Amino acid sequence: MEFGLFVQGYVPESRRRTDPEAEHHALVEETEYVIQADRSGFKYVWASEHHFLDEYSHLSANDVFLGYLAHATERIHLGSGIFNPLPQVNHPVKVAEKVAMLDHLSGGRFEFGSGRGAGSHEILGFLPGVTDMNATKEIWEETIAEFPKMWLQDEYQGFTGKHWSLPPRKVLPKPYGAAHPAMWYAAGSPPSYAMAGRKGLGVLGFSIQKVSDMEWALDSYKNAVKEAEPVGGFVNDNVMVTSTAICAETHAKAVEIALGGGLNYLQSLLFRYHDTFPRPDGIPQWPELLPEYTEEIIELLIAEELMICGDPDEVFRQCKRWEQAGADQLSFGLPIGIGYEDTMNTIKLIGEHVIPKIDTDPVHRTTRFRQAVTR
């Protein structure tokens, strides 16, 4: 199992009340987390693209963010988690150009994750008047298979569809080296996992909350990917999952850090904006918040495998559970309201005590898939 980091530009109001430059500090700190993750042996970083989601995510121009990191890092693969390819948000040709440019600047380390946006607040900003959020599925489906053609055809043959069109044109630059960057899809339900598998796309499993969720995800995806008819140049047989992670020198210290992280507020914001996600029982309607987490709640979350938290040995065992369940990649959602020093310490401790024991292959999984293709 490989390891990654997920960043999103989290700028809660509580931070803004005490720091007039909170947004700037949060975004710059996240670049520093990625640079440290690169040094600590993490293989991937995923940077969000969200729009209009105050507090929850201020990382909107993730192509710019990842372009900076292409120069600032050496080994870590840089992923869009996601680029939104709906033409009303980002014209597909411009997405293809950005992907290829980042592939060059990173020396072949770019990973292309796509998706359809996060909930009605974001989607309706670009598609006013839409009454069914599933309408974005048709637009994404129309678009996704065109990217490999733009990259691999000397002159792109052009496209005429329901939602966008383009006459034949040379789409430049072409990706760096053989084939093109690995393609991923941000999936949130069993049908989405199966659809991604059939198209040969890796899955960004932001919806999986605990280890037991892996069963339906893997069944849906792995059965479908066996019969994949890939939209790209190769099958990216890959399931990435995310989890909160806090690692400290002792269990008591890790729980103390978790208690100060305002995790209830982040979770409340998630369901405020991701209103297309199934809402579990007990999740209140915004602006009502989940109650603040107590030590007992933190211990329960750990026991229920809903978060990774503890000393290095405990975190190692918790990560092994994800590996045993079949995850191909485990990415940690950082930062989550945790302070800078504690976040950096988590990255360093996981890099020193966990990753070397689990991810013993120096080559990225997606690099192997891509290198098997010649152009």
C-alpha positions in Angstrom: 0.0 0.0 0.0 1.2 3.5 -0.9 0.8 6.7 1.1 -0.4 10.1 0.2 -1.4 13.5 1.6 -4.6 15.4 0.9 -4.7 19.2 1.2 -7.6 21.6 0.6 -7.0 25.0 2.0 -9.0 24.7 5.3 -9.4 28.2 6.8 -11.9 28.0 9.6 -13.4 31.1 11.2 -11.8 30.3 14.5 -8.4 30.8 12.9 -9.4 34.0 11.1 -10.5 35.5 14.4 -7.0 35.3 15.8 -4.9 35.7 12.6 -5.8 38.4 10.1 -3.6 36.6 7.5 -5.1 33.2 8.2 -5.8 32.4 4.6 -2.3 33.2 3.4 -0.7 31.3 6.3 -2.9 28.2 5.7 -2.1 28.0 2.0 1.7 28.6 2.5 1.8 26.1 5.3 0.2 23.4 3.1 3.0 23.8 0.6 5.4 23.1 3.4 3.5 20.0 4.5 3.8 18.7 1.0 7.5 19.4 0.8 8.0 17.6 4.1 5.9 14.7 2.9 8.2 14.5 -0.2 11.2 14.2 2.1 9.4 11.7 4.4 8.7 9.1 1.7 5.0 9.8 0.9 4.3 9.0 -2.8 1.4 11.2 -3.6 -0.2 14.5 -2.7 -3.8 15.4 -3.8 -4.8 19.1 -4.0 -8.5 20.0 -4.1 -10.3 22.2 -6.5 -13.2 23.8 -4.8 -15.1 27.1 -5.4 -17.2 29.2 -3.1 -16.8 26.9 0.0 -15.9 29.4 2.7 -13.9 28.0 5.5 -14.0 24.4 4.2 -11.7 24.8 1.2 -9.9 27.9 -0.1 -7.7 25.9 -2.5 -9.4 26.8 -5.8 -6.5 27.3 -8.2 -4.8 24.0 -7.6 -3.0 24.0 -10.9 -1.0 27.0 -9.7 -0.5 25.4 -6.4 0.8 22.2 -8.0 2.9 24.1 -10.4 4.8 25.6 -7.5 5.2 22.2 -5.9 6.5 20.7 -9.2 9.6 22.8 -8.6 9.7 22.6 -4.8 9.6 18.8 -4.6 11.6 15.9 -6.1 9.9 12.6 -5.9 6.3 12.9 -4.7 3.6 12.6 -7.4 1.3 15.6 -7.6 -2.4 14.9 -8.1 -5.4 17.0 -8.9 -8.0 16.0 -6.4 -9.7 17.1 -8.6 -9.6 19.1 -11.8 -13.2 19.8 -12.7 -13.5 19.2 -16.5 -17.1 20.4 -16.9 -16.9 23.0 -19.7 -19.0 25.4 -17.6 -16.2 25.4 -15.0 -13.0 24.7 -17.0 -12.9 24.2 -20.7 -11.8 20.6 -21.4 -9.0 21.7 -23.8 -7.6 24.0 -21.1 -7.7 21.1 -18.6 -5.8 18.9 -21.1 -3.2 21.7 -21.6 -2.7 22.1 -17.8 -2.3 18.4 -17.2 0.3 18.1 -19.9 2.2 21.2 -18.7 2.2 20.0 -15.1 3.4 16.6 -16.4 6.4 18.4 -18.0 7.2 20.6 -15.0 7.1 17.7 -12.6 9.1 15.4 -14.8 6.3 12.9 -15.3 5.0 13.0 -11.7 1.5 14.4 -12.4 -1.7 12.4 -11.6 -4.9 13.5 -13.3 -7.9 13.2 -10.9 -11.3 14.5 -12.2 -14.7 14.8 -10.8 -18.0 16.8 -10.9 -17.9 19.3 -8.1 -19.0 19.2 -4.4 -22.7 19.7 -3.8 -25.3 22.2 -4.9 -23.6 25.3 -3.5 -20.6 24.8 -5.8 -22.3 23.3 -8.8 -25.1 25.9 -9.0 -22.4 28.6 -9.0 -21.5 27.5 -12.5 -24.7 25.8 -13.7 -27.5 28.1 -12.4 -31.0 26.7 -12.8 -30.0 23.0 -12.6 -32.5 21.1 -10.4 -30.9 17.7 -10.5 -27.3 17.5 -9.3 -26.9 14.3 -11.3 -27.0 16.4 -14.5 -23.3 16.9 -14.1 -22.7 13.1 -14.7 -23.8 13.4 -18.3 -21.5 16.3 -18.9 -18.5 14.5 -17.3 -19.3 11.3 -19.2 -19.3 13.2 -22.5 -15.9 14.8 -21.7 -13.6 12.3 -20.0 -12.8 10.1 -23.0 -11.6 13.1 -25.0 -8.6 13.8 -22.9 -6.4 10.9 -24.1 -7.3 11.8 -27.7 -6.1 15.4 -27.1 -2.9 14.1 -25.6 -2.1 11.3 -28.0 -3.4 12.4 -31.4 -0.9 14.6 -33.3 -3.9 16.8 -34.3 -6.9 16.3 -32.1 -9.8 15.2 -34.3 -12.1 17.7 -32.7 -15.4 17.1 -30.9 -19.1 18.0 -31.3 -21.2 17.1 -28.3 -24.3 18.3 -26.4 -22.4 20.4 -24.0 -19.2 21.6 -25.8 -17.4 21.4 -29.1 -14.1 22.1 -30.7 -12.9 21.9 -34.3 -9.7 19.9 -35.1 -6.8 21.5 -33.4 -3.3 20.6 -32.2 -3.6 20.5 -28.4 -0.2 21.5 -26.9 2.0 20.6 -25.1 1.8 16.8 -25.4 2.4 14.9 -22.1 6.0 14.1 -21.1 7.3 10.7 -22.1 5.3 7.7 -22.9 1.5 7.6 -22.8 -0.1 10.2 -20.5 -0.6 10.8 -16.7 -2.6 8.2 -14.8 -6.3 9.1 -14.8 -8.5 9.0 -11.6 -12.1 9.7 -10.7 -13.5 11.0 -7.4 -16.2 8.4 -6.6 -18.8 8.5 -3.8 -21.1 5.5 -4.3 -20.8 1.8 -5.3 -22.2 2.6 -8.9 -19.5 5.3 -9.2 -16.7 2.8 -8.2 -17.9 0.3 -10.8 -18.2 3.0 -13.5 -14.6 4.1 -12.8 -13.4 0.5 -13.0 -15.1 -0.1 -16.3 -13.4 2.9 -17.7 -10.0 1.9 -16.4 -9.8 4.9 -14.0 -8.3 4.8 -10.6 -10.7 5.8 -7.8 -10.2 8.7 -5.3 -12.3 7.3 -2.5 -13.0 10.4 -0.5 -16.3 8.8 0.6 -14.8 5.8 2.5 -14.9 6.6 6.2 -13.7 3.4 7.9 -12.0 0.1 7.1 -15.2 -1.9 6.9 -16.4 0.4 4.0 -13.6 -1.1 1.9 -15.6 -4.3 1.2 -18.3 -2.8 -0.9 -15.8 -0.4 -2.6 -13.4 -3.1 -3.6 -16.2 -5.5 -4.7 -17.7 -2.8 -6.9 -14.4 -1.6 -8.3 -12.1 -4.7 -8.6 -14.8 -6.8 -10.3 -15.4 -4.0 -12.9 -11.8 -3.2 -13.5 -11.1 -6.8 -14.6 -13.2 -6.2 -17.7 -12.1 -2.6 -18.2 -12.3 -0.9 -21.5 -10.0 2.0 -20.6 -10.7 5.5 -21.9 -7.0 6.2 -21.7 -3.8 4.5 -22.8 -3.7 2.1 -19.9 -5.8 0.8 -16.9 -5.0 2.5 -13.6 -6.1 -0.3 -11.3 -6.0 1.7 -8.1 -8.2 2.6 -5.1 -7.1 5.5 -2.9 -8.9 6.1 0.4 -8.6 9.0 2.8 -8.5 9.1 6.6 -7.7 11.7 9.3 -4.3 11.0 10.8 -2.7 12.3 14.0 0.6 10.7 15.2 2.5 11.8 18.2 5.2 10.3 20.5 2.5 8.9 22.9 -1.1 7.9 22.6 -2.1 10.5 25.2 -0.4 13.3 23.3 -2.1 12.2 20.0 -5.5 12.3 21.7 -4.8 15.7 23.3 -3.9 17.1 19.8 -7.1 15.6 18.3 -9.2 17.2 21.1 -7.8 20.6 20.1 -8.4 20.2 16.4 -12.0 21.2 16.1 -12.8 18.0 14.2 -16.5 18.5 14.8 -16.5 21.8 13.0 -14.8 20.3 9.9 -17.2 17.5 9.8 -20.2 19.9 10.1 -18.8 21.9 7.2 -18.4 18.8 5.1 -22.1 18.1 5.3 -22.9 21.7 4.9 -21.4 21.8 1.4 -21.4 18.2 0.3 -25.2 18.0 0.4 -25.2 15.3 -2.3 -23.5 12.9 0.1 -25.7 10.5 2.1 -26.3 12.2 5.5 -25.8 9.7 8.3 -28.1 9.7 11.3 -27.2 12.3 13.9 -25.6 14.8 11.4 -27.4 18.2 12.1 -28.4 20.7 9.4 -26.1 23.7 9.2 -25.7 26.1 11.0 -26.2 23.6 13.8 -22.9 21.9 14.6 -21.9 18.5 15.7 -21.0 18.6 19.4 -17.4 19.1 20.3 -15.5 15.9 20.5 -14.6 14.6 24.0 -11.8 12.2 24.9 -14.4 9.4 24.9 -15.5 10.3 21.4 -11.9 10.4 20.1 -11.3 7.0 21.6 -14.5 5.7 20.1 -13.5 7.0 16.6 -10.2 5.2 16.9 -11.8 2.0 18.1 -14.4 2.2 15.2 -11.5 2.8 12.7 -13.0 6.1 11.8 -9.7 7.9 12.3 -6.0 7.1 12.6 -4.6 8.4 15.9 -1.9 7.3 18.4 1.8 6.7 18.8 3.8 5.4 15.9 3.2 1.7 16.7 -0.5 2.2 17.0 -0.6 4.2 13.8 1.4 1.5 12.0 -1.2 -1.2 13.1 -4.1 1.1 12.1 -2.6 1.6 8.6 -1.9 -2.1 8.3 -5.7 -2.7 8.7 -6.3 -0.5 5.6 -3.6 -2.5 3.7 -5.1 -5.8 4.7 -8.6 -4.6 3.6 -7.2 -4.0 0.1 -6.5 -0.3 -0.2 -3.9 0.5 -2.8 -3.2 3.9 -1.4 -4.0 5.6 1.9 -4.0 9.4 1.9 -4.2 11.5 5.1 -6.4 14.5 5.2 -4.1 17.2 6.6 -4.4 19.8 8.0 -7.6 19.3 9.8 -7.5 22.2 12.3 -4.3 20.8 13.9 -1.5 23.3 14.5 1.5 23.6 12.2 4.1 21.9 14.5 1.8 19.0 15.3 1.0 18.5 11.7 4.6 18.5 10.6 5.4 16.0 13.4 2.6 13.7 12.2 4.1 13.7 8.7 7.7 13.1 10.0 6.7 10.3 12.4 4.6 8.5 9.8 7.5 8.8 7.3 10.0 7.5 9.8 8.0 4.7 11.5 5.1 3.6 9.3 5.8 4.1 5.6 9.1 2.1 5.4 7.4 -0.9 7.0 4.4 -1.0 4.6 5.4 0.6 1.3 8.7 -1.2 0.5 8.4 -0.7 -3.3 10.4 2.4 -4.4 8.5 2.7 -7.7 5.1 4.3 -7.8 2.2 2.0 -8.8 1.1 4.4 -11.5 4.6 4.8 -12.9 4.6 1.0 -13.5 1.3 1.2 -15.4 2.5 4.1 -17.5 5.9 2.7 -18.3 4.3 -0.4 -19.8 3.0 1.8 -22.6 5.0 3.2 -25.5 4.0 5.9 -27.8 
